[in-house]
């Protein structure tokens, strides 16, 4: 996951290690550090004018140890990948010249799949901001592995119109939407929210 703001880039990489090829915790930690160094070196070579902040395997808890180990090297073994075409956007549109997510939400877990929930929460926040201001709005929410779903890593609000939305108003609406994430889940499970 990458978020760029001007010349600042924040990157989160989830890099699994295959359990049978990872003999101990020290090996795992050394490989994770090597992945971090490789990403930093590559970014410096490709984009030297950009300030890059890299996080690797943010859900790891070395003390437990709770690590990103897999049997195959793929997240598909956890069973929450959902097979769906990328044309199945949560709003039913493929709008290449408008803000959009590549996430296909149909078939994804409605309780914790971040792509599904953030698409729907962003749509709800944009709807509320539009109702309050009359401005055309687009909202993007970005997660980071290991963060609470109700606490987005980044939130971006785009508007078009003569007057910008105040940052405090955008925060208030986004906070209200994220505070009601459980209500959003309930409406989704009750069939009251369309996912195209």
C-alpha positions as CSV (number, residue, x, y, z in Angstrom):
1,X,0.0,0.0,0.0
2,X,1.5,3.4,-1.0
3,X,0.3,6.9,-0.2
4,X,2.0,9.9,-1.8
5,X,1.5,13.5,-0.6
6,X,3.6,15.8,-2.6
7,X,7.2,14.5,-2.3
8,X,6.5,12.4,0.7
9,X,5.7,8.7,0.1
10,X,4.6,6.3,2.8
11,X,4.8,2.6,1.8
12,X,3.6,-0.4,3.7
13,X,4.8,-3.8,2.4
14,X,3.4,-7.1,3.6
15,X,6.1,-9.6,2.8
16,X,5.3,-13.2,3.7
17,X,7.9,-15.8,4.5
18,X,7.4,-19.5,3.8
19,X,7.4,-21.2,7.2
20,X,9.3,-24.4,6.2
21,X,12.1,-22.2,4.9
22,X,12.3,-20.0,8.0
23,X,14.1,-21.9,10.7
24,X,13.9,-19.4,13.6
25,X,12.8,-15.9,14.7
26,X,16.3,-14.4,14.1
27,X,16.2,-15.6,10.4
28,X,12.7,-14.1,10.0
29,X,13.7,-10.7,11.6
30,X,16.9,-10.6,9.4
31,X,14.9,-11.2,6.2
32,X,12.3,-8.6,7.2
33,X,15.1,-6.1,7.7
34,X,16.6,-7.1,4.4
35,X,13.3,-6.5,2.6
36,X,13.1,-3.1,4.3
37,X,16.6,-2.2,3.1
38,X,15.9,-3.4,-0.4
39,X,12.8,-1.3,-0.7
40,X,14.6,1.8,0.7
41,X,17.5,1.3,-1.7
42,X,15.2,0.8,-4.7
43,X,13.2,3.8,-3.9
44,X,16.3,6.0,-3.5
45,X,17.5,4.8,-6.9
46,X,14.2,5.2,-8.7
47,X,13.0,8.4,-7.1
48,X,15.9,10.2,-5.3
49,X,13.9,13.4,-4.8
50,X,11.1,11.7,-2.9
51,X,11.1,11.3,0.9
52,X,10.2,7.6,1.4
53,X,9.0,6.1,4.7
54,X,8.8,2.3,4.6
55,X,7.0,-0.1,7.0
56,X,7.3,-3.9,6.6
57,X,4.9,-6.4,8.1
58,X,3.2,-4.0,10.4
59,X,1.1,-6.7,12.1
60,X,4.2,-8.6,13.3
61,X,4.6,-8.9,17.1
62,X,8.1,-10.4,17.5
63,X,7.7,-11.0,21.3
64,X,4.8,-13.5,20.8
65,X,6.0,-14.3,18.0
66,X,3.1,-13.4,15.7
67,X,4.7,-13.2,12.2
68,X,3.7,-13.2,8.6
69,X,4.4,-16.9,7.9
70,X,2.6,-18.8,5.2
71,X,2.7,-22.4,3.9
72,X,2.7,-21.4,0.2
73,X,3.8,-17.7,0.2
74,X,0.4,-16.5,-0.8
75,X,-2.4,-14.9,1.2
76,X,-4.9,-17.0,-0.7
77,X,-4.5,-19.8,1.8
78,X,-6.3,-17.8,4.4
79,X,-9.5,-18.1,2.4
80,X,-10.6,-14.5,2.3
81,X,-9.6,-13.5,-1.2
82,X,-13.0,-13.7,-2.9
83,X,-12.9,-14.3,-6.7
84,X,-14.6,-11.4,-8.5
85,X,-13.9,-9.4,-11.5
86,X,-12.4,-6.0,-11.0
87,X,-15.3,-4.4,-12.9
88,X,-17.5,-5.1,-9.9
89,X,-17.0,-1.8,-8.1
90,X,-19.1,-1.0,-5.0
91,X,-20.9,1.7,-6.9
92,X,-21.4,-0.4,-10.0
93,X,-19.4,2.0,-12.2
94,X,-16.1,1.8,-14.1
95,X,-15.1,5.4,-14.2
96,X,-11.5,5.7,-15.3
97,X,-11.3,9.5,-15.2
98,X,-12.8,9.8,-11.7
99,X,-11.4,8.7,-8.4
100,X,-12.0,4.9,-7.9
101,X,-10.7,1.8,-6.2
102,X,-9.6,-1.3,-8.0
103,X,-11.2,-3.4,-5.3
104,X,-14.0,-5.7,-6.3
105,X,-16.2,-5.9,-3.2
106,X,-18.7,-8.7,-4.1
107,X,-17.9,-12.0,-2.5
108,X,-15.6,-10.4,0.2
109,X,-16.1,-10.9,3.9
110,X,-18.6,-8.2,5.1
111,X,-17.3,-8.2,8.6
112,X,-13.6,-7.4,8.2
113,X,-12.5,-7.1,4.5
114,X,-11.0,-3.7,4.5
115,X,-11.5,-3.1,0.8
116,X,-15.2,-3.8,1.0
117,X,-15.8,-1.8,4.2
118,X,-13.6,1.2,3.2
119,X,-15.3,1.5,-0.2
120,X,-18.7,1.6,1.4
121,X,-17.6,3.9,4.3
122,X,-15.9,6.3,1.8
123,X,-19.1,6.4,-0.3
124,X,-21.1,7.1,2.8
125,X,-18.8,9.9,3.9
126,X,-18.8,11.5,0.4
127,X,-22.6,11.3,0.4
128,X,-22.9,13.0,3.8
129,X,-20.4,15.7,2.8
130,X,-22.3,16.4,-0.5
131,X,-25.6,16.6,1.5
132,X,-24.0,19.2,3.9
133,X,-22.2,21.3,1.3
134,X,-23.8,20.7,-2.1
135,X,-20.3,20.1,-3.5
136,X,-19.3,17.1,-5.6
137,X,-17.1,15.0,-3.3
138,X,-14.9,11.9,-3.5
139,X,-13.4,10.2,-0.4
140,X,-10.6,7.7,-0.3
141,X,-9.7,5.7,2.8
142,X,-6.4,3.8,3.1
143,X,-5.7,1.1,5.6
144,X,-2.4,-0.2,7.0
145,X,-2.0,-3.8,8.0
146,X,-2.4,-4.2,11.7
147,X,-4.4,-1.0,12.3
148,X,-7.9,-1.0,13.7
149,X,-10.4,-0.8,10.8
150,X,-12.1,2.1,12.4
151,X,-8.9,4.1,12.3
152,X,-7.8,4.7,8.7
153,X,-4.2,5.2,8.0
154,X,-5.0,8.0,5.5
155,X,-8.1,9.7,4.4
156,X,-8.3,11.9,1.3
157,X,-11.3,14.2,0.5
158,X,-11.6,15.7,-3.0
159,X,-14.2,18.3,-3.9
160,X,-15.0,20.5,-6.8
161,X,-16.8,23.7,-6.5
162,X,-16.2,27.3,-5.5
163,X,-15.6,26.8,-1.8
164,X,-13.5,24.1,-0.2
165,X,-14.8,21.9,2.5
166,X,-13.2,22.8,5.8
167,X,-10.8,20.2,7.2
168,X,-12.7,20.2,10.5
169,X,-16.0,19.4,8.8
170,X,-14.4,16.6,6.8
171,X,-12.8,15.1,9.9
172,X,-16.2,15.4,11.8
173,X,-18.0,13.5,9.0
174,X,-15.3,10.9,8.6
175,X,-15.2,10.3,12.3
176,X,-18.9,9.8,12.5
177,X,-18.9,7.3,9.6
178,X,-16.0,5.3,11.1
179,X,-17.5,5.4,14.5
180,X,-20.6,3.8,13.0
181,X,-18.7,1.0,11.1
182,X,-20.6,-1.6,13.0
183,X,-23.9,0.0,11.8
184,X,-22.5,0.0,8.2
185,X,-21.8,-3.8,8.6
186,X,-25.3,-4.4,9.9
187,X,-26.9,-2.5,7.0
188,X,-24.7,-4.5,4.6
189,X,-25.6,-7.8,6.1
190,X,-29.3,-6.9,6.1
191,X,-29.1,-6.2,2.4
192,X,-29.7,-2.4,2.8
193,X,-26.5,-1.4,1.1
194,X,-25.9,-2.2,-2.5
195,X,-22.5,-3.5,-3.6
196,X,-23.3,-3.5,-7.3
